[in-house]
């Protein structure tokens, strides 16, 4: 089957080239093991020798394969010299494919700077390889932004060849580093600085797209070791994975993500040398970094036995995970939640098919699996909005500069994040137009036109839309992106009391979204003055806690805007006494951040763990088929179960795909977080039952299929509550009270939220003092001098909220920072 699609269809894709290479290698092994070492079977040629050799040579011609293994090449050449067969090798080709008029000695023929596919004819890296007179080959393939996509979409048949995973790192003191690794290699950046023998403190982190373009001339998703030729200033250190160099061939992007260059490790090193760079070669094992053969990187001192044992156990943990059967499905996570939370999170949301990356930094594609979760939130939320007499509407995406800047405090809060449209085609706009960062200044001129009397109040509107905020901090899908989806409510009222009621009603909806849909516990409360919404007079919030990472995250906010915007936009009305009054307003919003929080709180080292109310599919039926029991035989039984589940209101699916075995399906649906898997095998059919496997606990239960739908409705509620209680217990165990400063940072270092006495939310100066002091002490405890100003995960503490539920505050209790009398308890934490 390897040769047929090539011969009949003229297939020239990279995967067919790799498959043909593998086929030729297997033939070579067969010929080497043959007693005669000359023919496939026996000591005389057979029809199989003649036919297969003809077809192989024709396939090589179609794919322009430059060489074959030695035994295979000699075998083909033997038959090409038979005069009676020569015409088949020389002039015949299936589907009129052209064949060379001479049969070269493919065992000894080499290709120096071969002509690549026409699509790469003007590629800069290809021209460099030709200039250096280095041997290579190339092929095009579907665009792949990540190493994971390459491994999945462009599989390499030969296990002695590999794609590359590339990391471009920066350190303020020590410069830039390009790491080229096996796709499965794990890198701990904290250990990397030590292994590279970087002097002093290190803070290696991913470099941004601007630095990548400036120093390597590459866009995100297109970088590889060959890009080092663009580092003409010598500011980039290239680091190579020793395991990658142990492969026979390396496949790497040539500054584009829809093609790959194939070359040997020795050629790669020669190429790097010609760019005036000296590669550092390191051995990366599991989650720890070891030192390889680079002369400039001496071996570290031998560890004490106890530390050595811990390191070995850690390495074995990763090796075991990488070599597990699940890894063979390409579904297993490369990172664990405990060892590298950020990479684990990225693994989970990509491998579960929630997110695909886009070529504009900070913008992401929400795939159907995650968008359905957003739809489930919308469906629930719209029902609740109608109970509050809030109506949906839609306002334009753009706002004029004049309107945006009308409320001074408001625009100052958003100014650094506003994206501006300045051109239309080749023409400059007379005035720049802002893309909405929020909609107050877009909606309120309309409010001014619509509201004339107290009879027009309250006006309660909501819109589902997208927002653009050009974040400068490290973007993270769902949590911090330049474009995101949200719901934003805007209301106008006759008095402060009605507006305040609306603020709390909206916040209560947000609490329910987190606790009742997402199964994530939150702390409701007021924001301090420093954290208040720009232009508002009071902000309320729900704050969530992320296990393992030990960080808080703002879940959603609801703002009392007072009369600030009403005065600016002349939103006035005639009150019941006939006097002109200014409206009191609120605004409140919930974003797709909700989905990211849910993933971080519940996910495990297999993948997503979804609460049933948020699961696009709540139960999946997986038939166990074999030679004895076929899909046709088990399918009617599964269909009966499916109909019963759907009738009970459960979102269910029958996975009747025949190209995947049951084990693969188990892994697939576990990765996607489906709450319940229903396994159906021959024994289950005989006993009129099904095996129920619960995702979050791993529990396996055999249940009768009669009334199974109603039974699982109850089971879904148990799972929902179980997930919430598990998350709440973990959060409560990491929420501590502290009344003296010396215990504050140590508790933060334990990944805790800290509740302290405070002198009042208006004291911005002392709030800033705590932020700076906690950063200083935390960095000192870690042996670091500074942190990246762009980081979205600072070690500094910040106020999360002044909780509505206040513990008792004994008279005379002092503020933890100022020493003044405390007026409330405030919740602190490290935050996303």
JONOR-V920437 format. One record per residue. SS is DSSP state (alpha for helix, beta for strand, coil for the rest). PHI is phi in whole degrees, 0 to 359 (999 if undefined). NEAR is the number of other C-alpha atoms within 12 Angstrom. Layout:
BEGIN
[[SS,PHI,NEAR] [SS,PHI,NEAR]]
END
This chain:
BEGIN
[[coil,999,14] [coil,292,26] [coil,276,34] [alpha,301,20] [alpha,296,23] [alpha,288,33] [alpha,286,31] [alpha,275,20] [alpha,251,19] [coil,61,25] [coil,295,26] [coil,234,28] [coil,294,26] [alpha,301,32] [alpha,295,29] [alpha,285,34] [alpha,297,39] [alpha,295,35] [alpha,295,31] [alpha,293,41] [alpha,302,33] [alpha,296,25] [alpha,297,27] [alpha,295,37] [alpha,294,26] [alpha,295,23] [alpha,299,33] [alpha,298,28] [alpha,297,20] [alpha,296,24] [alpha,292,28] [alpha,292,22] [alpha,271,17] [coil,292,18] [coil,301,14] [coil,274,17] [coil,57,23] [coil,234,30] [coil,233,32] [coil,295,31] [coil,223,21] [coil,75,17] [coil,255,14] [coil,229,16] [coil,291,22] [coil,239,16] [alpha,300,14] [alpha,298,18] [alpha,301,28] [alpha,293,29] [alpha,295,21] [alpha,294,30] [alpha,295,36] [alpha,297,36] [alpha,295,34] [alpha,296,43] [alpha,294,47] [alpha,293,38] [alpha,295,42] [alpha,299,41] [alpha,292,38] [alpha,298,32] [alpha,267,36] [coil,54,35] [coil,290,35] [coil,283,33] [coil,206,31] [coil,230,36] [coil,303,30] [alpha,304,25] [alpha,297,31] [alpha,296,37] [alpha,296,33] [alpha,297,28] [alpha,297,36] [alpha,296,42] [alpha,295,31] [alpha,304,25] [alpha,280,34] [alpha,292,32] [coil,272,21] [coil,289,18] [coil,301,13] [coil,288,12] [coil,258,20] [alpha,304,25] [alpha,295,20] [alpha,291,30] [alpha,281,38] [alpha,264,27] [coil,240,22] [coil,263,23] [coil,205,27] [alpha,300,26] [alpha,59,18] [alpha,59,15] [coil,292,27] [coil,288,24] [coil,236,30] [coil,302,22] [coil,280,17] [coil,229,19] [coil,261,30] [coil,286,27] [coil,280,24] [coil,289,27] [coil,286,23] [coil,246,16] [coil,289,17] [coil,238,19] [coil,237,22] [coil,260,19] [coil,46,26] [coil,295,28] [coil,288,26] [coil,283,32] [coil,305,23] [alpha,302,14] [alpha,297,18] [alpha,255,27] [coil,303,22] [coil,252,18] [coil,290,26] [alpha,297,21] [alpha,294,40] [alpha,300,40] [alpha,296,22] [alpha,293,26] [alpha,299,36] [alpha,295,23] [alpha,300,17] [coil,278,22] [coil,57,19] [coil,252,31] [coil,281,31] [coil,195,36] [beta,221,39] [beta,211,40] [beta,204,38] [beta,258,32] [coil,203,31] [coil,297,22] [coil,302,24] [coil,226,33] [coil,278,34] [coil,233,36] [alpha,297,38] [alpha,299,33] [alpha,294,29] [alpha,298,34] [alpha,300,31] [alpha,282,24] [alpha,268,20] [coil,231,33] [coil,294,27] [coil,256,28] [coil,291,26] [coil,283,24] [coil,290,20] [coil,271,23] [beta,239,29] [beta,205,38] [coil,286,44] [coil,239,46] [beta,252,37] [beta,234,42] [beta,240,39] [beta,250,40] [beta,248,32] [beta,228,30] [beta,220,32] [coil,306,23] [coil,272,18] [coil,255,22] [beta,94,25] [beta,246,35] [beta,222,39] [beta,253,43] [beta,257,43] [beta,245,46] [beta,225,37] [coil,295,40] [coil,303,33] [coil,271,35] [coil,290,38] [coil,252,40] [coil,238,39] [coil,259,30] [alpha,295,30] [alpha,294,25] [alpha,284,26] [alpha,300,34] [alpha,301,33] [alpha,292,26] [alpha,292,32] [coil,278,37] [coil,57,25] [coil,283,25] [coil,282,13] [coil,78,17] [coil,281,23] [coil,236,32] [coil,214,34] [coil,288,34] [beta,209,29] [beta,297,31] [coil,282,33] [coil,275,29] [alpha,297,28] [alpha,296,18] [alpha,294,25] [alpha,300,33] [alpha,291,22] [alpha,294,21] [alpha,259,31] [alpha,242,37] [coil,63,26] [coil,238,34] [coil,268,29] [coil,305,33] [coil,89,35] [coil,241,36] [coil,275,40] [coil,198,47] [alpha,299,52] [alpha,291,48] [alpha,291,43] [alpha,299,47] [alpha,298,38] [alpha,277,30] [coil,276,28] [coil,287,18] [coil,272,16] [coil,72,22] [coil,272,25] [beta,254,36] [beta,265,38] [beta,264,40] [beta,243,43] [beta,248,41] [beta,282,40] [alpha,301,28] [alpha,293,33] [alpha,293,39] [alpha,289,36] [coil,279,22] [coil,285,25] [coil,282,21] [beta,222,33] [beta,239,41] [beta,253,47] [beta,215,48] [coil,295,44] [coil,261,44] [coil,69,34] [coil,216,35] [coil,258,32] [coil,245,30] [beta,204,38] [beta,221,43] [beta,258,43] [beta,252,39] [beta,206,38] [coil,277,26] [alpha,302,34] [alpha,294,21] [alpha,294,28] [alpha,300,39] [alpha,295,29] [alpha,295,24] [alpha,299,32] [alpha,297,33] [alpha,298,20] [alpha,290,23] [coil,267,29] [coil,67,21] [coil,237,29] [coil,247,25] [coil,290,36] [beta,262,33] [beta,252,34] [beta,237,40] [beta,261,34] [beta,254,35] [beta,235,33] [coil,55,32] [coil,268,36] [beta,242,33] [beta,255,31] [beta,254,35] [beta,257,31] [coil,258,26] [coil,260,22] [coil,294,23] [coil,296,15] [coil,277,19] [coil,238,24] [coil,291,20] [coil,291,20] [coil,288,17] [coil,297,12] [coil,295,13] [coil,284,13] [coil,300,11] [alpha,303,10] [alpha,295,11] [alpha,294,12] [alpha,299,15] [alpha,296,14] [alpha,297,16] [alpha,298,23] [alpha,297,22] [alpha,297,18] [alpha,295,24] [alpha,295,26] [alpha,297,19] [alpha,300,24] [alpha,291,32] [alpha,297,23] [alpha,299,20] [alpha,293,28] [alpha,290,28] [coil,260,19] [coil,291,19] [alpha,300,15] [alpha,299,23] [alpha,300,24] [alpha,292,18] [alpha,273,24] [coil,64,30] [coil,257,38] [coil,292,36] [coil,289,43] [coil,274,42] [coil,237,34] [coil,259,32] [coil,297,30] [coil,283,22] [coil,272,26] [coil,207,26] [alpha,300,29] [alpha,300,31] [alpha,290,28] [alpha,301,31] [alpha,300,41] [alpha,298,35] [alpha,303,39] [alpha,297,42] [alpha,286,42] [alpha,272,35] [alpha,289,37] [coil,274,36] [coil,66,29] [coil,268,34] [beta,228,28] [beta,236,30] [beta,279,30] [coil,242,23] [coil,276,21] [coil,249,21] [coil,303,26] [coil,86,29] [coil,243,29] [beta,223,29] [beta,265,26] [beta,276,29] [coil,283,20] [alpha,307,19] [alpha,298,31] [alpha,278,38] [alpha,293,26] [alpha,297,23] [alpha,297,35] [alpha,296,37] [alpha,295,26] [alpha,296,28] [alpha,296,37] [alpha,301,32] [alpha,300,20] [alpha,295,23] [alpha,293,36] [alpha,298,27] [alpha,298,17] [alpha,292,22] [alpha,297,28] [alpha,297,16] [alpha,294,15] [coil,262,26] [coil,63,20] [coil,266,26] [beta,252,24] [beta,278,25] [coil,207,19] [coil,212,20] [coil,242,28] [coil,300,24] [coil,282,26] [beta,252,28] [beta,219,30] [beta,287,27] [alpha,297,25] [alpha,299,20] [alpha,291,27] [alpha,298,37] [coil,267,26] [coil,292,26] [coil,258,29] [alpha,303,20] [alpha,298,21] [alpha,296,29] [alpha,291,29] [alpha,296,17] [alpha,291,23] [alpha,252,29] [alpha,311,25] [alpha,294,17] [alpha,256,24] [coil,285,32] [beta,261,29] [beta,244,26] [beta,262,23] [beta,241,18] [beta,228,14] [beta,233,13] [coil,66,8] [coil,266,7] [beta,261,11] [beta,281,12] [beta,289,15] [beta,299,12] [beta,225,16] [beta,294,22] [beta,240,27] [beta,272,35] [beta,272,31] [coil,304,36] [coil,270,37] [coil,192,46] [coil,246,41] [alpha,308,48] [alpha,285,39] [alpha,274,32] [alpha,273,38] [alpha,287,39] [alpha,300,27] [alpha,292,25] [alpha,302,37] [alpha,299,27] [alpha,286,17] [alpha,274,21] [coil,264,33] [coil,236,28] [beta,224,28] [alpha,298,27] [alpha,289,17] [alpha,276,24] [coil,248,32] [coil,285,32] [beta,252,38] [beta,234,35] [beta,235,37] [beta,224,36] [beta,221,35] [beta,261,33] [beta,204,28] [beta,251,29] [beta,225,35] [beta,243,30] [coil,228,29] [coil,282,28] [coil,302,28] [coil,261,24] [coil,282,26] [coil,304,28] [coil,287,31] [beta,222,32] [coil,308,38] [coil,73,40] [coil,277,39] [beta,210,35] [coil,227,33] [coil,280,31] [beta,232,36] [beta,214,38] [beta,264,36] [beta,202,32] [beta,247,39] [beta,228,41] [beta,258,46] [beta,223,43] [beta,226,48] [beta,231,50] [beta,224,40] [coil,279,34] [coil,209,28] [alpha,296,24] [alpha,298,18] [alpha,295,24] [alpha,296,34] [alpha,294,30] [alpha,298,25] [alpha,297,37] [alpha,303,42] [alpha,287,31] [alpha,295,29] [alpha,296,42] [alpha,296,37] [alpha,295,30] [alpha,298,36] [alpha,294,44] [alpha,300,34] [alpha,293,29] [alpha,303,40] [alpha,289,43] [alpha,276,35] [alpha,264,29] [alpha,261,35] [coil,276,44] [coil,59,39] [coil,243,45] [coil,290,38] [beta,225,42] [beta,249,42] [beta,279,36] [beta,182,38] [beta,265,41] [coil,279,39] [coil,287,36] [alpha,301,27] [alpha,294,28] [alpha,259,30] [coil,290,31] [coil,300,34] [coil,299,28] [coil,96,35] [coil,266,36] [coil,254,33] [beta,201,37] [beta,235,38] [beta,250,45] [beta,210,42] [beta,241,42] [beta,248,42] [beta,254,48] [beta,237,43] [beta,256,40] [coil,299,36] [coil,69,29] [coil,294,35] [coil,70,35] [beta,242,38] [beta,270,42] [beta,212,41] [beta,291,41] [beta,277,45] [beta,191,43] [beta,226,43] [beta,225,44] [beta,244,40] [beta,266,44] [beta,272,39] [beta,62,33] [coil,247,31] [alpha,303,31] [alpha,287,43] [alpha,300,36] [alpha,289,25] [alpha,293,29] [coil,253,29] [coil,55,25] [coil,269,37] [beta,241,35] [beta,209,32] [beta,271,20] [coil,281,21] [coil,295,16] [coil,267,10] [coil,83,12] [coil,267,13] [beta,277,19] [beta,230,25] [beta,262,32] [coil,290,42] [beta,259,43] [beta,232,47] [beta,225,50] [beta,215,48] [beta,204,44] [beta,213,42] [beta,225,41] [beta,240,38] [coil,292,40] [alpha,305,34] [alpha,310,46] [alpha,294,46] [alpha,298,41] [alpha,298,44] [alpha,301,47] [alpha,300,45] [alpha,292,45] [alpha,287,43] [alpha,260,43] [coil,299,42] [coil,230,34] [coil,279,31] [coil,261,36] [coil,156,39] [coil,293,46] [coil,229,43] [coil,257,48] [coil,296,48] [alpha,307,40] [alpha,290,40] [alpha,251,44] [coil,273,42] [coil,304,31] [coil,236,35] [coil,271,43] [beta,215,45] [beta,239,43] [beta,262,41] [beta,244,42] [beta,282,43] [coil,257,38] [coil,257,29] [coil,205,18] [coil,296,10] [coil,280,13] [coil,235,17] [coil,269,17] [alpha,299,29] [alpha,298,19] [alpha,280,21] [alpha,273,31] [alpha,301,27] [alpha,301,18] [alpha,296,32] [alpha,293,36] [alpha,296,26] [alpha,297,26] [alpha,297,40] [alpha,301,36] [alpha,298,25] [alpha,295,28] [alpha,295,33] [alpha,296,25] [alpha,298,18] [coil,281,22] [coil,90,23] [coil,270,33] [coil,284,31] [beta,231,33] [beta,217,30] [beta,258,35] [beta,275,33] [coil,258,29] [coil,295,19] [coil,264,19] [coil,278,12] [coil,242,20] [coil,277,20] [alpha,303,28] [alpha,300,22] [alpha,297,26] [alpha,294,30] [alpha,304,32] [alpha,299,32] [alpha,300,33] [alpha,284,40] [alpha,296,41] [alpha,302,38] [coil,274,44] [coil,82,44] [coil,302,42] [coil,300,46] [beta,226,48] [beta,250,41] [beta,247,45] [beta,263,38] [beta,231,43] [coil,238,30] [alpha,304,26] [alpha,295,19] [alpha,296,24] [alpha,297,28] [alpha,299,14] [alpha,264,17] [coil,53,22] [beta,222,26] [beta,208,39] [beta,267,32] [beta,257,32] [beta,243,31] [beta,270,36] [coil,296,41] [coil,284,36] [coil,251,24] [coil,80,20] [coil,297,17] [beta,238,17] [beta,225,20] [beta,271,23] [beta,232,26] [beta,296,23] [coil,283,31] [coil,295,20] [coil,63,23] [alpha,297,31] [alpha,302,32] [alpha,293,23] [alpha,296,21] [alpha,287,40] [alpha,301,28] [alpha,294,18] [alpha,298,28] [alpha,298,36] [alpha,294,24] [alpha,297,23] [alpha,295,36] [alpha,302,36] [alpha,292,25] [alpha,298,29] [alpha,295,35] [alpha,297,34] [alpha,294,23] [alpha,297,23] [alpha,292,35] [alpha,292,27] [alpha,299,17] [alpha,296,25] [alpha,297,31] [alpha,297,24] [alpha,290,19] [coil,243,29] [beta,238,31] [beta,236,26] [beta,261,29] [beta,228,29] [coil,242,25] [coil,221,22] [alpha,300,27] [alpha,300,15] [alpha,264,21] [alpha,295,36] [alpha,294,36] [alpha,305,25] [alpha,289,29] [alpha,300,38] [alpha,295,29] [coil,272,23] [coil,67,31] [coil,256,35] [beta,273,43] [beta,236,44] [beta,258,39] [beta,228,41] [beta,292,39] [beta,217,41] [coil,275,29] [coil,129,32] [coil,293,33] [coil,275,22] [coil,273,23] [alpha,295,23] [alpha,296,18] [alpha,288,27] [alpha,295,33] [alpha,292,24] [alpha,299,21] [alpha,299,32] [alpha,299,29] [alpha,290,23] [alpha,294,23] [alpha,293,34] [alpha,296,33] [alpha,300,23] [alpha,290,27] [alpha,293,30] [alpha,296,25] [alpha,296,20] [alpha,295,17] [alpha,267,20] [coil,75,16] [coil,244,20] [coil,261,19] [coil,204,28] [coil,235,28] [coil,297,26] [coil,297,16] [coil,273,18] [coil,297,25] [coil,267,24] [coil,231,29] [coil,290,28] [coil,277,37] [coil,287,35] [coil,275,40] [beta,221,40] [beta,288,44] [beta,266,46] [beta,189,46] [beta,263,39] [beta,303,30] [coil,299,22] [coil,276,18] [coil,260,23] [coil,295,18] [coil,300,14] [coil,238,23] [coil,302,16] [coil,303,13] [coil,89,15] [coil,295,24] [beta,261,25] [coil,297,32] [coil,293,35] [coil,255,33] [coil,277,24] [coil,82,19] [coil,285,19] [beta,299,20] [coil,281,26] [coil,248,27] [beta,195,34] [beta,260,38] [beta,235,42] [beta,262,46] [beta,245,46] [beta,181,45] [coil,280,39] [beta,229,33] [coil,282,35]]
END
